[in-house]
Amino acid sequence: MNNLRKPVSVYQIVFLGIFFIFLNTAVAQVEGTHTRYIRIGEMQNHYTAYGSERAWNNNYYEGLRWPADYPWTDNAVIERFWYGVRDFVDPDGKRWDAYTVHSTAGYVGNSIFPVKHEQTAKFEPPTVLVDGVNVTGQYLQDIDDYDPDQIPDRIITNVVNSSMGLTMTRRILAFSQEYHDDYHIREYTFTNTGKTGYGDEVRLRETLKDLYVSKQIRYSVSREGSFSIGGSQSWGQHTWVTKRGENYPDHAGQPITENNPIVDWLRAGFAWAGQNAANSWDNIGGPHRGGDGRLRAVQHAGFVVVHVDKNGSDKSDDPNQPFVIGWHAGDTYPSVGDMSPAAEPQMKQLYAMLQGQPHQGLGGNYRMDEEYLSSHADPSTVHNDRGGTNLWYSFGPFTLEPDESVTIIMAEGVSGLGRQKAEEIGRRWKQAFDDPSDSGPFTLPDGSTTNDKDIFKNEWTYTGKDSIMQTFGRAYRNFISGYNIPTAPLPPPVFDVSSGGDRITLSWAPSPSAGEPGFAGYRIYRAVGKPDTTYERIADLGPAAAEYQDTDPRRGVSYYYYITAYNDGSNNTSGETNPTGELESSRFYTRTTEPAFLQRAPGRSLDDIRVVPNPYNIRARHLQYPGEPDKIMFLNIPGQCMIRIYTERGDLIETIHHTDGSGDATWQSITSSRQIVVSGVYIAHFTVTEDQLDPETGELLFRAGDSQFRKFVVIR
């Protein structure tokens, strides 16, 4: 009898039921601000669980970094996203003439309910080591799972229920192939599930009538450009908007080829930085007037629509969607407050905007730039909304029966003038800006010339219009192919960079693609002084290579590397989705972010210690250690020592614990209180911290407690 189970009480059954309901809800609920980053291509971005993005991170607007090789190249500001229906009866039985949902963090738990937000990767990213330090491990948290069978390199899957019973499933598809890494595909599927909260409870089984979906997106184009144009451009106040594709129905289904890769019939809109009326000079392109002139606002950013279902039962593309691509004043829109019944008048106003009626008349379904550029140099003066100008899309109407769905597929991209060309054009403009007598001639993109430095600068900046349309064309071609673009080999799974006494050694594990047909080998790239600069290809190696010795670095200079695996192009011959030829794995998989150096053997005598440069002169800061203008080095020092730096009057300003066994130590001219040092005479006191022997002879080279002084001069 002792083995018989006791009967389960009614109270236990009720408790277990409540427990499993709670467990289901807890598992399904996702924090609204939960974020996943995609960092594998030339355009990098983050995506938020509530289904739309506000780029503000309590410090600056981050996101849509392009080119992602460099800092401050963020282009995102805000994406406002609404959907609404008419004649809606909510779960409490209230009938609404119009009912709308705003996808923003403030409505999480009220009208939107994130239930899934995760990223899958096609393969595990490489481990990159610099002198034993894993510089890529921190990014593993971006990935929730791996799926070797998926086609894109990364997929973010985001599911959000809403109080109208409409569930949005958003998939972000990202590719690292070099011709397809400056855009992300966004697939939105809206399903009438009847789920009005967290979990799987179905509370509505009604038809959703006349569903409209609308987005307004504002770009800064770019954060760095705002340093030149004015701080208000950091939130896009001076952003122009335009559109293309008014004649898309005449071209729907027409292929785009490499013979004609840029077409204007795609359903697209994009933005770029315009003139700030407060500036007395022409700021197009954001030239760095106080520096080298480099153009810092060359980016053009926007969306292209590649597919819209006709309705819930017809999944063919509707060439007449979206029915709005245009512009709208940045911060001008109806707010629906707390979603209470008292907000119904605002609901109606918002629903009217989703139907294509600009709120307060501040918008339009036409090319804003062509309408107003001749009369308004500063786009913010068109509508006087300090929030700037949004790119505006609206889709619909769709009527969805229970369990029916409709899918909208778009691609968001950023492109523009390349970095080196932006430097070249900016320097030439700056030369003429500083010398009013310099009237060129200046060569324009089409090969003709002008005597006007601003026309020269602006025409080169506006080549970004063709660049972004080419990007959109490639996204469209990728979609049409079923995402069947040719792929590069996978990168080496381990890349190890080791500093040495007379060389820097690079070694790697074989690419998983090494045995595949067409695999050609590896390429090594190197940057000097800092990682966010131009990289030089320093080696082409065969498929069996596993190590490279870099023997020409200079002492005291920092070096950064990346390795790619490449093929012979035999899988990329059709030209259907991109240019033909060799393909390389993405540099962003293996790029080092910590420096490697030549580490010389420790000195053999305290008398050999040197301070370089001495004197340090700020006017020559770019000549000593490229990319590290404030760097001072202590050479031929003991392998284990303490370096104390004093002012001439004896104030201790910094202490360096040197423990790596090498003969070099670095100081960036910064005190322990994080202040840059001023001009003056300084004293470095070197104290040996432990006995050190010659490794070959056993001779005592340094005794703990031995010390030496060196004076050096800083001229700032």
Secondary structure as GFF3:
##gff-version 3
##sequence-region A 1 716
A	DSSP	alpha_helix	10	28	.	.	.	ID=ss1
A	DSSP	beta_strand	35	38	.	.	.	ID=ss2
A	DSSP	beta_strand	45	48	.	.	.	ID=ss3
A	DSSP	beta_strand	76	89	.	.	.	ID=ss4
A	DSSP	beta_strand	95	102	.	.	.	ID=ss5
A	DSSP	three_ten_helix	105	107	.	.	.	ID=ss6
A	DSSP	beta_strand	112	121	.	.	.	ID=ss7
A	DSSP	beta_strand	127	130	.	.	.	ID=ss8
A	DSSP	beta_strand	133	134	.	.	.	ID=ss9
A	DSSP	three_ten_helix	137	142	.	.	.	ID=ss10
A	DSSP	beta_strand	145	146	.	.	.	ID=ss11
A	DSSP	beta_strand	154	162	.	.	.	ID=ss12
A	DSSP	beta_strand	166	174	.	.	.	ID=ss13
A	DSSP	beta_strand	183	192	.	.	.	ID=ss14
A	DSSP	beta_strand	208	219	.	.	.	ID=ss15
A	DSSP	alpha_helix	223	229	.	.	.	ID=ss16
A	DSSP	three_ten_helix	231	235	.	.	.	ID=ss17
A	DSSP	beta_strand	239	244	.	.	.	ID=ss18
A	DSSP	alpha_helix	248	251	.	.	.	ID=ss19
A	DSSP	beta_strand	267	273	.	.	.	ID=ss20
A	DSSP	beta_strand	299	308	.	.	.	ID=ss21
A	DSSP	beta_strand	324	329	.	.	.	ID=ss22
A	DSSP	three_ten_helix	341	343	.	.	.	ID=ss23
A	DSSP	alpha_helix	344	354	.	.	.	ID=ss24
A	DSSP	three_ten_helix	359	361	.	.	.	ID=ss25
A	DSSP	beta_strand	363	364	.	.	.	ID=ss26
A	DSSP	alpha_helix	368	372	.	.	.	ID=ss27
A	DSSP	alpha_helix	380	383	.	.	.	ID=ss28
A	DSSP	beta_strand	389	400	.	.	.	ID=ss29
A	DSSP	beta_strand	405	416	.	.	.	ID=ss30
A	DSSP	alpha_helix	419	434	.	.	.	ID=ss31
A	DSSP	beta_strand	442	443	.	.	.	ID=ss32
A	DSSP	beta_strand	449	450	.	.	.	ID=ss33
A	DSSP	alpha_helix	453	461	.	.	.	ID=ss34
A	DSSP	alpha_helix	464	480	.	.	.	ID=ss35
A	DSSP	beta_strand	494	499	.	.	.	ID=ss36
A	DSSP	beta_strand	504	508	.	.	.	ID=ss37
A	DSSP	beta_strand	519	528	.	.	.	ID=ss38
A	DSSP	beta_strand	536	541	.	.	.	ID=ss39
A	DSSP	beta_strand	547	550	.	.	.	ID=ss40
A	DSSP	beta_strand	559	567	.	.	.	ID=ss41
A	DSSP	three_ten_helix	587	589	.	.	.	ID=ss42
A	DSSP	three_ten_helix	606	608	.	.	.	ID=ss43
A	DSSP	beta_strand	610	612	.	.	.	ID=ss44
A	DSSP	beta_strand	616	617	.	.	.	ID=ss45
A	DSSP	three_ten_helix	618	620	.	.	.	ID=ss46
A	DSSP	alpha_helix	621	624	.	.	.	ID=ss47
A	DSSP	beta_strand	632	635	.	.	.	ID=ss48
A	DSSP	beta_strand	641	647	.	.	.	ID=ss49
A	DSSP	beta_strand	652	658	.	.	.	ID=ss50
A	DSSP	beta_strand	664	667	.	.	.	ID=ss51
A	DSSP	beta_strand	680	688	.	.	.	ID=ss52
A	DSSP	beta_strand	692	693	.	.	.	ID=ss53
A	DSSP	beta_strand	700	702	.	.	.	ID=ss54
A	DSSP	beta_strand	707	715	.	.	.	ID=ss55
###
